[in-house]
Amino acid sequence: MIKPYSILLTAGAAALIACSGLCSAQQIPDKTVPRPSRPILQDEPPAPSSAAALEAKLRSEVQANPNSADLLYRLALLLQQENKPRESLQVFTQAAGLQKPTADQLRSVALNYVLLNDYDDAVHWLRVALGFEPNNVSVLYSLGRCFYTQNNFPQAEVAFLRILQLQPRNIKAMENLGLTYDGENKPDLAEKALRTAATWDAAQPSADPWPALDLGVFLLDQSRTAEAVPFLTRAASLAPSLPLARLTLGRALVLTGQSATGIKELEAAAQLDPQNPKIHFELGHAYRDAGQLDKARTEFALSKSLYGSHNQN
C-alpha cells in the first residue's frame, strides 16, 4: 500500500524524503525531559475564534475547487490549529499531490506529529524542511525542541547554536540552549545561558515568563532558593494563570520560611490545575509543615488518588 504523503516523492523531493507516510504514525510514549519547559506549540498561532465557521467555509471552497493546493494547505493548517492532527495530515497529503510544500508547510506537518506525540516522525519532517531551507529559524527551533524532548541533547544544542548564529539575540534559542546544557549536566554553561535569556527578556516591552521561570527552576534545583525567588516571582507576575509558575514560586517561598505566602501560591496553582497530583502533594507538605494537619491529609489523599488515576490512563 502506498503510504499517504509519498506523493511528495513525485514533487522533486525524492532525494530528501524517506519512504514513510504522514498518516501512518503510531502514538508513542512520552519521552522523559529533565524539567518542565515551555510546550513546543506554546508560541504557535491559536485557532481563530471563528474556527468552526472558517473550517466549514474552507471545506466548501475546496469542494468547489478540489485542485486548489492553496485552499488545501490553508485547511490543513487550520485543522492543525484546531488540534485535529490526523485530519490535517490527510489534507496535507492531498495538497502535496498538487503542489510541492514549502519548508514552513512541512514544519506544520511536523507539528501535527508533535500533537500525536510522535517525535520521531516530527523530527523526520523537520529534517526534510531543513533540506528545503537550511536557515529557516522556525524549523530549526522546532527541531531543537523535539530533540530536547527526546533527550537528544547534543542535537538540540546544535540546533539552538545554529539559531544563535543566524539571530544572535534570539531569546528562546538562548533559553533553550541553557535548558539543553542543563540536560547535558553542564551547570555553568546552563546558568550563563539562562541568565542571558532572562536578562534579554527583561528588556523587552512584552516580556515572556519562561526565561525567568526556567532560570528560577534551575536555581531552585541547585538549592539556591533565595536566588530563585525573584525570578519565580517575576514569572508568576507575568503569567499568573500558569500553574507551573505558581507551583514553583509557592515551593520556593515555603522553603525560604515564607509559609503563608507560599501556601497561597500553591493553593492558586491547585485551583488552576486541580487534576495535577504533584501540586496537591506539594500543598500537602506545605500544610503539614505549617501544622495544618487535616488539610495536609486531604491533599495527600487527593494526590495519591490522582496519581493512581494517571497510572491507569
ChimeraX commands (.cxc) that place a marker at each C-alpha (Angstrom):
marker #1 position 0.00,0.00,0.00 radius 0.5
marker #1 position 1.29,3.47,-0.88 radius 0.5
marker #1 position 1.57,5.48,2.29 radius 0.5
marker #1 position -0.02,8.95,2.40 radius 0.5
marker #1 position 2.29,11.81,1.56 radius 0.5
marker #1 position 4.60,9.63,-0.53 radius 0.5
marker #1 position 3.21,11.80,-3.33 radius 0.5
marker #1 position 5.94,14.24,-2.29 radius 0.5
marker #1 position 8.42,11.92,-3.94 radius 0.5
marker #1 position 7.00,12.94,-7.28 radius 0.5
marker #1 position 7.29,16.62,-6.39 radius 0.5
marker #1 position 11.06,16.74,-6.65 radius 0.5
marker #1 position 11.87,15.77,-3.06 radius 0.5
marker #1 position 12.88,12.16,-3.58 radius 0.5
marker #1 position 16.47,12.79,-2.53 radius 0.5
marker #1 position 15.34,14.30,0.74 radius 0.5
marker #1 position 12.34,12.31,1.88 radius 0.5
marker #1 position 12.42,8.78,3.23 radius 0.5
marker #1 position 9.54,6.48,2.34 radius 0.5
marker #1 position 7.36,7.00,5.40 radius 0.5
marker #1 position 3.84,8.35,5.34 radius 0.5
marker #1 position 2.43,11.22,7.32 radius 0.5
marker #1 position -0.73,9.44,8.30 radius 0.5
marker #1 position 0.89,6.15,9.30 radius 0.5
marker #1 position 2.11,7.45,12.66 radius 0.5
marker #1 position 1.54,5.38,15.76 radius 0.5
marker #1 position 1.27,7.16,19.07 radius 0.5
marker #1 position 4.47,6.70,21.04 radius 0.5
marker #1 position 5.06,7.05,24.80 radius 0.5
marker #1 position 6.03,10.34,26.34 radius 0.5
marker #1 position 9.75,10.95,26.44 radius 0.5
marker #1 position 11.25,12.00,29.75 radius 0.5
marker #1 position 12.50,15.57,29.88 radius 0.5
marker #1 position 14.90,16.93,32.51 radius 0.5
marker #1 position 12.47,19.58,33.76 radius 0.5
marker #1 position 9.17,21.12,32.71 radius 0.5
marker #1 position 9.64,23.67,29.95 radius 0.5
marker #1 position 7.52,25.67,27.56 radius 0.5
marker #1 position 5.36,23.44,25.34 radius 0.5
marker #1 position 6.61,23.09,21.77 radius 0.5
marker #1 position 3.34,24.54,20.47 radius 0.5
marker #1 position 3.29,27.33,23.06 radius 0.5
marker #1 position 4.06,30.10,20.58 radius 0.5
marker #1 position 2.07,28.80,17.63 radius 0.5
marker #1 position -0.91,30.89,16.48 radius 0.5
marker #1 position -4.08,29.56,18.11 radius 0.5
marker #1 position -7.13,28.60,16.12 radius 0.5
marker #1 position -9.24,31.68,15.37 radius 0.5
marker #1 position -12.34,32.18,17.48 radius 0.5
marker #1 position -14.44,31.51,14.38 radius 0.5
marker #1 position -12.52,28.31,13.54 radius 0.5
marker #1 position -15.59,26.14,13.07 radius 0.5
marker #1 position -17.18,28.58,10.63 radius 0.5
marker #1 position -13.87,29.09,8.84 radius 0.5
marker #1 position -13.34,25.34,8.53 radius 0.5
marker #1 position -16.81,24.92,7.04 radius 0.5
marker #1 position -16.13,27.76,4.60 radius 0.5
marker #1 position -12.79,26.30,3.52 radius 0.5
marker #1 position -14.28,22.82,3.08 radius 0.5
marker #1 position -16.99,24.31,0.90 radius 0.5
marker #1 position -14.41,26.15,-1.18 radius 0.5
marker #1 position -12.29,23.02,-1.50 radius 0.5
marker #1 position -15.32,21.07,-2.68 radius 0.5
marker #1 position -15.89,23.70,-5.36 radius 0.5
marker #1 position -12.17,23.89,-6.22 radius 0.5
marker #1 position -10.71,20.44,-5.47 radius 0.5
marker #1 position -7.48,21.16,-7.35 radius 0.5
marker #1 position -6.61,24.28,-5.37 radius 0.5
marker #1 position -3.43,23.47,-3.43 radius 0.5
marker #1 position -3.61,26.84,-1.68 radius 0.5
marker #1 position -7.05,26.12,-0.25 radius 0.5
marker #1 position -5.98,22.64,0.85 radius 0.5
marker #1 position -2.87,23.93,2.61 radius 0.5
marker #1 position -4.94,26.59,4.36 radius 0.5
marker #1 position -7.43,23.97,5.51 radius 0.5
marker #1 position -4.64,21.66,6.69 radius 0.5
marker #1 position -3.09,24.44,8.77 radius 0.5
marker #1 position -6.45,25.36,10.31 radius 0.5
marker #1 position -7.09,21.72,11.24 radius 0.5
marker #1 position -3.70,21.58,12.95 radius 0.5
marker #1 position -4.56,24.74,14.91 radius 0.5
marker #1 position -7.85,23.10,15.91 radius 0.5
marker #1 position -5.90,20.12,17.28 radius 0.5
marker #1 position -7.12,17.76,14.57 radius 0.5
marker #1 position -3.75,16.34,13.54 radius 0.5
marker #1 position -4.88,13.24,11.68 radius 0.5
marker #1 position -7.39,15.16,9.58 radius 0.5
marker #1 position -4.75,17.81,8.97 radius 0.5
marker #1 position -2.24,15.23,7.75 radius 0.5
marker #1 position -4.77,13.78,5.33 radius 0.5
marker #1 position -5.40,17.22,3.85 radius 0.5
marker #1 position -1.68,17.97,3.68 radius 0.5
marker #1 position -1.32,14.76,1.68 radius 0.5
marker #1 position -3.94,15.96,-0.80 radius 0.5
marker #1 position -2.27,19.36,-1.11 radius 0.5
marker #1 position 1.17,17.85,-1.67 radius 0.5
marker #1 position -0.21,15.86,-4.59 radius 0.5
marker #1 position -0.96,19.15,-6.28 radius 0.5
marker #1 position 1.92,21.37,-5.22 radius 0.5
marker #1 position 5.28,20.77,-3.55 radius 0.5
marker #1 position 5.16,22.01,0.06 radius 0.5
marker #1 position 7.33,24.77,1.44 radius 0.5
marker #1 position 9.61,24.38,4.47 radius 0.5
marker #1 position 7.04,26.14,6.66 radius 0.5
marker #1 position 4.28,23.85,5.45 radius 0.5
marker #1 position 6.43,20.81,6.25 radius 0.5
marker #1 position 7.02,22.31,9.68 radius 0.5
marker #1 position 3.24,22.34,10.15 radius 0.5
marker #1 position 3.22,18.68,9.13 radius 0.5
marker #1 position 5.82,18.01,11.83 radius 0.5
marker #1 position 3.78,19.87,14.43 radius 0.5
marker #1 position 0.88,17.54,13.71 radius 0.5
marker #1 position 3.16,14.71,14.77 radius 0.5
marker #1 position 4.00,16.62,17.94 radius 0.5
marker #1 position 0.27,16.70,18.64 radius 0.5
marker #1 position 0.23,12.92,18.09 radius 0.5
marker #1 position 3.20,12.58,20.46 radius 0.5
marker #1 position 5.23,11.01,17.63 radius 0.5
marker #1 position 8.54,12.85,17.86 radius 0.5
marker #1 position 10.42,10.51,15.54 radius 0.5
marker #1 position 8.21,11.44,12.59 radius 0.5
marker #1 position 8.19,15.09,13.69 radius 0.5
marker #1 position 12.00,15.12,13.55 radius 0.5
marker #1 position 11.92,13.37,10.17 radius 0.5
marker #1 position 9.76,16.02,8.53 radius 0.5
marker #1 position 11.63,18.89,10.18 radius 0.5
marker #1 position 14.84,17.49,8.71 radius 0.5
marker #1 position 13.15,17.40,5.31 radius 0.5
marker #1 position 12.07,21.02,5.79 radius 0.5
marker #1 position 15.66,22.00,6.60 radius 0.5
marker #1 position 16.69,20.36,3.34 radius 0.5
marker #1 position 14.50,22.95,1.61 radius 0.5
marker #1 position 15.57,25.92,3.78 radius 0.5
marker #1 position 18.68,25.25,5.93 radius 0.5
marker #1 position 18.46,28.66,7.62 radius 0.5
marker #1 position 14.77,28.63,8.50 radius 0.5
marker #1 position 14.81,29.67,12.16 radius 0.5
marker #1 position 11.29,28.44,12.90 radius 0.5
marker #1 position 12.14,24.99,11.58 radius 0.5
marker #1 position 15.44,24.92,13.50 radius 0.5
marker #1 position 13.68,25.93,16.72 radius 0.5
marker #1 position 11.01,23.24,16.39 radius 0.5
marker #1 position 13.69,20.68,15.57 radius 0.5
marker #1 position 15.73,21.68,18.62 radius 0.5
marker #1 position 12.67,21.44,20.85 radius 0.5
marker #1 position 11.84,17.98,19.50 radius 0.5
marker #1 position 15.40,16.81,20.10 radius 0.5
marker #1 position 15.27,18.25,23.62 radius 0.5
marker #1 position 12.01,16.42,24.33 radius 0.5
marker #1 position 13.64,13.20,23.16 radius 0.5
marker #1 position 16.63,13.83,25.48 radius 0.5
marker #1 position 18.83,14.10,22.38 radius 0.5
marker #1 position 20.71,16.99,23.92 radius 0.5
marker #1 position 23.74,17.07,21.55 radius 0.5
marker #1 position 21.49,17.52,18.52 radius 0.5
marker #1 position 19.32,20.06,20.38 radius 0.5
marker #1 position 22.47,22.02,21.21 radius 0.5
marker #1 position 23.48,22.09,17.53 radius 0.5
marker #1 position 20.04,23.41,16.52 radius 0.5
marker #1 position 19.91,26.20,19.12 radius 0.5
marker #1 position 23.51,27.26,18.47 radius 0.5
marker #1 position 22.71,27.47,14.77 radius 0.5
marker #1 position 19.78,29.78,15.50 radius 0.5
marker #1 position 22.06,31.99,17.58 radius 0.5
marker #1 position 24.49,32.18,14.67 radius 0.5
marker #1 position 21.64,33.41,12.48 radius 0.5
marker #1 position 19.95,35.59,15.14 radius 0.5
marker #1 position 22.45,36.34,17.93 radius 0.5
marker #1 position 19.82,37.74,20.31 radius 0.5
marker #1 position 17.13,35.11,19.86 radius 0.5
marker #1 position 15.79,34.80,23.41 radius 0.5
marker #1 position 14.03,31.46,23.02 radius 0.5
marker #1 position 17.10,29.87,21.44 radius 0.5
marker #1 position 19.33,31.09,24.28 radius 0.5
marker #1 position 16.80,29.95,26.90 radius 0.5
marker #1 position 16.53,26.50,25.35 radius 0.5
marker #1 position 20.29,26.27,24.94 radius 0.5
marker #1 position 20.51,26.76,28.70 radius 0.5
marker #1 position 17.96,24.01,29.29 radius 0.5
marker #1 position 19.91,21.78,26.94 radius 0.5
marker #1 position 23.20,22.42,28.75 radius 0.5
marker #1 position 21.39,21.57,31.98 radius 0.5
marker #1 position 20.26,18.31,30.42 radius 0.5
marker #1 position 23.88,17.64,29.46 radius 0.5
marker #1 position 24.93,18.23,33.07 radius 0.5
marker #1 position 26.86,21.41,32.25 radius 0.5
marker #1 position 25.55,23.65,35.04 radius 0.5
marker #1 position 27.93,26.57,34.50 radius 0.5
marker #1 position 27.06,26.86,30.83 radius 0.5
marker #1 position 23.39,26.31,31.62 radius 0.5
marker #1 position 23.28,29.12,34.17 radius 0.5
marker #1 position 25.13,31.52,31.88 radius 0.5
marker #1 position 22.72,30.88,29.01 radius 0.5
marker #1 position 19.61,31.00,31.20 radius 0.5
marker #1 position 20.73,34.26,32.85 radius 0.5
marker #1 position 21.45,35.77,29.45 radius 0.5
marker #1 position 17.99,34.82,28.17 radius 0.5
marker #1 position 16.31,36.21,31.30 radius 0.5
marker #1 position 18.28,39.47,31.03 radius 0.5
marker #1 position 17.41,39.90,27.36 radius 0.5
marker #1 position 13.76,39.15,28.03 radius 0.5
marker #1 position 13.52,41.61,30.93 radius 0.5
marker #1 position 14.43,44.39,28.48 radius 0.5
marker #1 position 11.56,43.51,26.13 radius 0.5
marker #1 position 8.35,45.59,26.16 radius 0.5
marker #1 position 6.21,42.44,26.17 radius 0.5
marker #1 position 8.02,40.03,28.44 radius 0.5
marker #1 position 7.76,36.25,28.31 radius 0.5
marker #1 position 7.51,34.37,31.65 radius 0.5
marker #1 position 9.51,31.34,30.52 radius 0.5
marker #1 position 13.11,32.67,30.63 radius 0.5
marker #1 position 12.64,33.86,34.23 radius 0.5
marker #1 position 10.76,30.68,35.14 radius 0.5
marker #1 position 13.39,28.37,33.67 radius 0.5
marker #1 position 16.19,30.23,35.44 radius 0.5
marker #1 position 14.26,30.19,38.71 radius 0.5
marker #1 position 13.60,26.46,38.47 radius 0.5
marker #1 position 17.26,25.84,37.64 radius 0.5
marker #1 position 18.39,27.79,40.72 radius 0.5
marker #1 position 15.77,26.03,42.86 radius 0.5
marker #1 position 17.11,22.67,41.72 radius 0.5
marker #1 position 20.61,23.86,42.62 radius 0.5
marker #1 position 19.36,24.51,46.19 radius 0.5
marker #1 position 19.87,28.26,45.66 radius 0.5
marker #1 position 16.33,29.01,46.72 radius 0.5
marker #1 position 16.78,32.62,47.83 radius 0.5
marker #1 position 18.31,33.44,44.44 radius 0.5
marker #1 position 15.44,31.71,42.67 radius 0.5
marker #1 position 12.62,33.62,44.37 radius 0.5
marker #1 position 12.94,36.93,42.41 radius 0.5
marker #1 position 12.89,35.13,39.07 radius 0.5
marker #1 position 9.99,32.89,40.06 radius 0.5
marker #1 position 8.12,35.94,41.38 radius 0.5
marker #1 position 8.64,37.67,38.04 radius 0.5
marker #1 position 7.42,34.63,36.13 radius 0.5
marker #1 position 4.29,34.34,38.27 radius 0.5
marker #1 position 3.54,38.04,37.88 radius 0.5
marker #1 position 3.90,37.79,34.10 radius 0.5
marker #1 position 1.80,34.62,33.86 radius 0.5
marker #1 position -0.49,34.37,36.91 radius 0.5
marker #1 position -2.58,31.70,35.17 radius 0.5
marker #1 position 0.41,29.41,34.55 radius 0.5
marker #1 position 0.22,26.62,37.16 radius 0.5
marker #1 position 3.93,25.77,36.97 radius 0.5
marker #1 position 4.88,29.35,37.80 radius 0.5
marker #1 position 2.62,29.46,40.87 radius 0.5
marker #1 position 3.71,25.97,41.97 radius 0.5
marker #1 position 7.44,26.66,41.83 radius 0.5
marker #1 position 7.10,30.09,43.42 radius 0.5
marker #1 position 5.00,28.59,46.22 radius 0.5
marker #1 position 7.53,25.85,46.84 radius 0.5
marker #1 position 10.41,28.34,46.91 radius 0.5
marker #1 position 8.58,30.64,49.33 radius 0.5
marker #1 position 7.83,27.77,51.69 radius 0.5
marker #1 position 11.48,26.70,51.60 radius 0.5
marker #1 position 12.61,30.24,52.48 radius 0.5
marker #1 position 10.33,30.38,55.52 radius 0.5
marker #1 position 7.51,32.38,53.91 radius 0.5
marker #1 position 4.98,29.67,54.60 radius 0.5
marker #1 position 1.73,31.65,54.49 radius 0.5
marker #1 position 2.57,33.34,51.19 radius 0.5
marker #1 position 3.89,30.12,49.75 radius 0.5
marker #1 position 0.72,28.24,50.66 radius 0.5
marker #1 position -1.37,30.90,48.90 radius 0.5
marker #1 position 0.67,30.38,45.74 radius 0.5
marker #1 position 0.31,26.60,45.98 radius 0.5
marker #1 position -3.44,26.95,46.54 radius 0.5
marker #1 position -3.62,29.16,43.45 radius 0.5
marker #1 position -1.73,26.52,41.47 radius 0.5
marker #1 position -4.15,23.84,42.65 radius 0.5
marker #1 position -7.12,25.95,41.56 radius 0.5
marker #1 position -5.55,26.44,38.12 radius 0.5
marker #1 position -4.70,22.76,37.65 radius 0.5
marker #1 position -6.86,20.74,40.05 radius 0.5
marker #1 position -6.02,17.39,38.41 radius 0.5
marker #1 position -2.26,17.74,38.91 radius 0.5
marker #1 position -1.17,15.32,41.68 radius 0.5
marker #1 position 2.23,16.98,42.15 radius 0.5
marker #1 position 0.62,20.29,43.11 radius 0.5
marker #1 position -1.56,18.62,45.75 radius 0.5
marker #1 position 1.47,16.73,47.04 radius 0.5
marker #1 position 3.47,19.95,47.44 radius 0.5
marker #1 position 0.50,21.67,49.03 radius 0.5
marker #1 position 0.12,18.76,51.46 radius 0.5
marker #1 position 3.74,19.15,52.53 radius 0.5
marker #1 position 3.27,22.89,53.00 radius 0.5
marker #1 position 0.15,22.38,55.11 radius 0.5
marker #1 position 1.90,19.71,57.20 radius 0.5
marker #1 position 4.92,21.92,57.85 radius 0.5
marker #1 position 2.56,24.74,58.84 radius 0.5
marker #1 position 0.79,22.47,61.34 radius 0.5
marker #1 position -2.46,22.29,59.32 radius 0.5
marker #1 position -2.62,18.51,59.54 radius 0.5
marker #1 position -6.22,17.95,58.45 radius 0.5
marker #1 position -5.66,19.93,55.28 radius 0.5
marker #1 position -2.39,18.11,54.72 radius 0.5
marker #1 position -4.08,14.71,54.94 radius 0.5
marker #1 position -6.75,15.81,52.48 radius 0.5
marker #1 position -4.16,16.98,49.95 radius 0.5
marker #1 position -2.03,13.87,50.30 radius 0.5
marker #1 position -5.09,11.65,49.78 radius 0.5
marker #1 position -6.10,13.66,46.72 radius 0.5
marker #1 position -2.58,13.48,45.33 radius 0.5
marker #1 position -2.48,9.71,45.80 radius 0.5
marker #1 position -5.86,9.31,44.11 radius 0.5
marker #1 position -4.83,11.44,41.15 radius 0.5
marker #1 position -1.54,9.61,40.75 radius 0.5
marker #1 position -3.50,6.35,40.68 radius 0.5
marker #1 position -5.89,7.59,38.02 radius 0.5
marker #1 position -2.97,8.89,35.93 radius 0.5
marker #1 position -1.28,5.49,36.10 radius 0.5
marker #1 position -4.46,3.77,34.98 radius 0.5
marker #1 position -4.66,6.10,31.98 radius 0.5
marker link #1:1,2 radius 0.2
marker link #1:2,3 radius 0.2
marker link #1:3,4 radius 0.2
marker link #1:4,5 radius 0.2
marker link #1:5,6 radius 0.2
marker link #1:6,7 radius 0.2
marker link #1:7,8 radius 0.2
marker link #1:8,9 radius 0.2
marker link #1:9,10 radius 0.2
marker link #1:10,11 radius 0.2
marker link #1:11,12 radius 0.2
marker link #1:12,13 radius 0.2
marker link #1:13,14 radius 0.2
marker link #1:14,15 radius 0.2
marker link #1:15,16 radius 0.2
marker link #1:16,17 radius 0.2
marker link #1:17,18 radius 0.2
marker link #1:18,19 radius 0.2
marker link #1:19,20 radius 0.2
marker link #1:20,21 radius 0.2
marker link #1:21,22 radius 0.2
marker link #1:22,23 radius 0.2
marker link #1:23,24 radius 0.2
marker link #1:24,25 radius 0.2
marker link #1:25,26 radius 0.2
marker link #1:26,27 radius 0.2
marker link #1:27,28 radius 0.2
marker link #1:28,29 radius 0.2
marker link #1:29,30 radius 0.2
marker link #1:30,31 radius 0.2
marker link #1:31,32 radius 0.2
marker link #1:32,33 radius 0.2
marker link #1:33,34 radius 0.2
marker link #1:34,35 radius 0.2
marker link #1:35,36 radius 0.2
marker link #1:36,37 radius 0.2
marker link #1:37,38 radius 0.2
marker link #1:38,39 radius 0.2
marker link #1:39,40 radius 0.2
marker link #1:40,41 radius 0.2
marker link #1:41,42 radius 0.2
marker link #1:42,43 radius 0.2
marker link #1:43,44 radius 0.2
marker link #1:44,45 radius 0.2
marker link #1:45,46 radius 0.2
marker link #1:46,47 radius 0.2
marker link #1:47,48 radius 0.2
marker link #1:48,49 radius 0.2
marker link #1:49,50 radius 0.2
marker link #1:50,51 radius 0.2
marker link #1:51,52 radius 0.2
marker link #1:52,53 radius 0.2
marker link #1:53,54 radius 0.2
marker link #1:54,55 radius 0.2
marker link #1:55,56 radius 0.2
marker link #1:56,57 radius 0.2
marker link #1:57,58 radius 0.2
marker link #1:58,59 radius 0.2
marker link #1:59,60 radius 0.2
marker link #1:60,61 radius 0.2
marker link #1:61,62 radius 0.2
marker link #1:62,63 radius 0.2
marker link #1:63,64 radius 0.2
marker link #1:64,65 radius 0.2
marker link #1:65,66 radius 0.2
marker link #1:66,67 radius 0.2
marker link #1:67,68 radius 0.2
marker link #1:68,69 radius 0.2
marker link #1:69,70 radius 0.2
marker link #1:70,71 radius 0.2
marker link #1:71,72 radius 0.2
marker link #1:72,73 radius 0.2
marker link #1:73,74 radius 0.2
marker link #1:74,75 radius 0.2
marker link #1:75,76 radius 0.2
marker link #1:76,77 radius 0.2
marker link #1:77,78 radius 0.2
marker link #1:78,79 radius 0.2
marker link #1:79,80 radius 0.2
marker link #1:80,81 radius 0.2
marker link #1:81,82 radius 0.2
marker link #1:82,83 radius 0.2
marker link #1:83,84 radius 0.2
marker link #1:84,85 radius 0.2
marker link #1:85,86 radius 0.2
marker link #1:86,87 radius 0.2
marker link #1:87,88 radius 0.2
marker link #1:88,89 radius 0.2
marker link #1:89,90 radius 0.2
marker link #1:90,91 radius 0.2
marker link #1:91,92 radius 0.2
marker link #1:92,93 radius 0.2
marker link #1:93,94 radius 0.2
marker link #1:94,95 radius 0.2
marker link #1:95,96 radius 0.2
marker link #1:96,97 radius 0.2
marker link #1:97,98 radius 0.2
marker link #1:98,99 radius 0.2
marker link #1:99,100 radius 0.2
marker link #1:100,101 radius 0.2
marker link #1:101,102 radius 0.2
marker link #1:102,103 radius 0.2
marker link #1:103,104 radius 0.2
marker link #1:104,105 radius 0.2
marker link #1:105,106 radius 0.2
marker link #1:106,107 radius 0.2
marker link #1:107,108 radius 0.2
marker link #1:108,109 radius 0.2
marker link #1:109,110 radius 0.2
marker link #1:110,111 radius 0.2
marker link #1:111,112 radius 0.2
marker link #1:112,113 radius 0.2
marker link #1:113,114 radius 0.2
marker link #1:114,115 radius 0.2
marker link #1:115,116 radius 0.2
marker link #1:116,117 radius 0.2
marker link #1:117,118 radius 0.2
marker link #1:118,119 radius 0.2
marker link #1:119,120 radius 0.2
marker link #1:120,121 radius 0.2
marker link #1:121,122 radius 0.2
marker link #1:122,123 radius 0.2
marker link #1:123,124 radius 0.2
marker link #1:124,125 radius 0.2
marker link #1:125,126 radius 0.2
marker link #1:126,127 radius 0.2
marker link #1:127,128 radius 0.2
marker link #1:128,129 radius 0.2
marker link #1:129,130 radius 0.2
marker link #1:130,131 radius 0.2
marker link #1:131,132 radius 0.2
marker link #1:132,133 radius 0.2
marker link #1:133,134 radius 0.2
marker link #1:134,135 radius 0.2
marker link #1:135,136 radius 0.2
marker link #1:136,137 radius 0.2
marker link #1:137,138 radius 0.2
marker link #1:138,139 radius 0.2
marker link #1:139,140 radius 0.2
marker link #1:140,141 radius 0.2
marker link #1:141,142 radius 0.2
marker link #1:142,143 radius 0.2
marker link #1:143,144 radius 0.2
marker link #1:144,145 radius 0.2
marker link #1:145,146 radius 0.2
marker link #1:146,147 radius 0.2
marker link #1:147,148 radius 0.2
marker link #1:148,149 radius 0.2
marker link #1:149,150 radius 0.2
marker link #1:150,151 radius 0.2
marker link #1:151,152 radius 0.2
marker link #1:152,153 radius 0.2
marker link #1:153,154 radius 0.2
marker link #1:154,155 radius 0.2
marker link #1:155,156 radius 0.2
marker link #1:156,157 radius 0.2
marker link #1:157,158 radius 0.2
marker link #1:158,159 radius 0.2
marker link #1:159,160 radius 0.2
marker link #1:160,161 radius 0.2
marker link #1:161,162 radius 0.2
marker link #1:162,163 radius 0.2
marker link #1:163,164 radius 0.2
marker link #1:164,165 radius 0.2
marker link #1:165,166 radius 0.2
marker link #1:166,167 radius 0.2
marker link #1:167,168 radius 0.2
marker link #1:168,169 radius 0.2
marker link #1:169,170 radius 0.2
marker link #1:170,171 radius 0.2
marker link #1:171,172 radius 0.2
marker link #1:172,173 radius 0.2
marker link #1:173,174 radius 0.2
marker link #1:174,175 radius 0.2
marker link #1:175,176 radius 0.2
marker link #1:176,177 radius 0.2
marker link #1:177,178 radius 0.2
marker link #1:178,179 radius 0.2
marker link #1:179,180 radius 0.2
marker link #1:180,181 radius 0.2
marker link #1:181,182 radius 0.2
marker link #1:182,183 radius 0.2
marker link #1:183,184 radius 0.2
marker link #1:184,185 radius 0.2
marker link #1:185,186 radius 0.2
marker link #1:186,187 radius 0.2
marker link #1:187,188 radius 0.2
marker link #1:188,189 radius 0.2
marker link #1:189,190 radius 0.2
marker link #1:190,191 radius 0.2
marker link #1:191,192 radius 0.2
marker link #1:192,193 radius 0.2
marker link #1:193,194 radius 0.2
marker link #1:194,195 radius 0.2
marker link #1:195,196 radius 0.2
marker link #1:196,197 radius 0.2
marker link #1:197,198 radius 0.2
marker link #1:198,199 radius 0.2
marker link #1:199,200 radius 0.2
marker link #1:200,201 radius 0.2
marker link #1:201,202 radius 0.2
marker link #1:202,203 radius 0.2
marker link #1:203,204 radius 0.2
marker link #1:204,205 radius 0.2
marker link #1:205,206 radius 0.2
marker link #1:206,207 radius 0.2
marker link #1:207,208 radius 0.2
marker link #1:208,209 radius 0.2
marker link #1:209,210 radius 0.2
marker link #1:210,211 radius 0.2
marker link #1:211,212 radius 0.2
marker link #1:212,213 radius 0.2
marker link #1:213,214 radius 0.2
marker link #1:214,215 radius 0.2
marker link #1:215,216 radius 0.2
marker link #1:216,217 radius 0.2
marker link #1:217,218 radius 0.2
marker link #1:218,219 radius 0.2
marker link #1:219,220 radius 0.2
marker link #1:220,221 radius 0.2
marker link #1:221,222 radius 0.2
marker link #1:222,223 radius 0.2
marker link #1:223,224 radius 0.2
marker link #1:224,225 radius 0.2
marker link #1:225,226 radius 0.2
marker link #1:226,227 radius 0.2
marker link #1:227,228 radius 0.2
marker link #1:228,229 radius 0.2
marker link #1:229,230 radius 0.2
marker link #1:230,231 radius 0.2
marker link #1:231,232 radius 0.2
marker link #1:232,233 radius 0.2
marker link #1:233,234 radius 0.2
marker link #1:234,235 radius 0.2
marker link #1:235,236 radius 0.2
marker link #1:236,237 radius 0.2
marker link #1:237,238 radius 0.2
marker link #1:238,239 radius 0.2
marker link #1:239,240 radius 0.2
marker link #1:240,241 radius 0.2
marker link #1:241,242 radius 0.2
marker link #1:242,243 radius 0.2
marker link #1:243,244 radius 0.2
marker link #1:244,245 radius 0.2
marker link #1:245,246 radius 0.2
marker link #1:246,247 radius 0.2
marker link #1:247,248 radius 0.2
marker link #1:248,249 radius 0.2
marker link #1:249,250 radius 0.2
marker link #1:250,251 radius 0.2
marker link #1:251,252 radius 0.2
marker link #1:252,253 radius 0.2
marker link #1:253,254 radius 0.2
marker link #1:254,255 radius 0.2
marker link #1:255,256 radius 0.2
marker link #1:256,257 radius 0.2
marker link #1:257,258 radius 0.2
marker link #1:258,259 radius 0.2
marker link #1:259,260 radius 0.2
marker link #1:260,261 radius 0.2
marker link #1:261,262 radius 0.2
marker link #1:262,263 radius 0.2
marker link #1:263,264 radius 0.2
marker link #1:264,265 radius 0.2
marker link #1:265,266 radius 0.2
marker link #1:266,267 radius 0.2
marker link #1:267,268 radius 0.2
marker link #1:268,269 radius 0.2
marker link #1:269,270 radius 0.2
marker link #1:270,271 radius 0.2
marker link #1:271,272 radius 0.2
marker link #1:272,273 radius 0.2
marker link #1:273,274 radius 0.2
marker link #1:274,275 radius 0.2
marker link #1:275,276 radius 0.2
marker link #1:276,277 radius 0.2
marker link #1:277,278 radius 0.2
marker link #1:278,279 radius 0.2
marker link #1:279,280 radius 0.2
marker link #1:280,281 radius 0.2
marker link #1:281,282 radius 0.2
marker link #1:282,283 radius 0.2
marker link #1:283,284 radius 0.2
marker link #1:284,285 radius 0.2
marker link #1:285,286 radius 0.2
marker link #1:286,287 radius 0.2
marker link #1:287,288 radius 0.2
marker link #1:288,289 radius 0.2
marker link #1:289,290 radius 0.2
marker link #1:290,291 radius 0.2
marker link #1:291,292 radius 0.2
marker link #1:292,293 radius 0.2
marker link #1:293,294 radius 0.2
marker link #1:294,295 radius 0.2
marker link #1:295,296 radius 0.2
marker link #1:296,297 radius 0.2
marker link #1:297,298 radius 0.2
marker link #1:298,299 radius 0.2
marker link #1:299,300 radius 0.2
marker link #1:300,301 radius 0.2
marker link #1:301,302 radius 0.2
marker link #1:302,303 radius 0.2
marker link #1:303,304 radius 0.2
marker link #1:304,305 radius 0.2
marker link #1:305,306 radius 0.2
marker link #1:306,307 radius 0.2
marker link #1:307,308 radius 0.2
marker link #1:308,309 radius 0.2
marker link #1:309,310 radius 0.2
marker link #1:310,311 radius 0.2
marker link #1:311,312 radius 0.2
marker link #1:312,313 radius 0.2
view
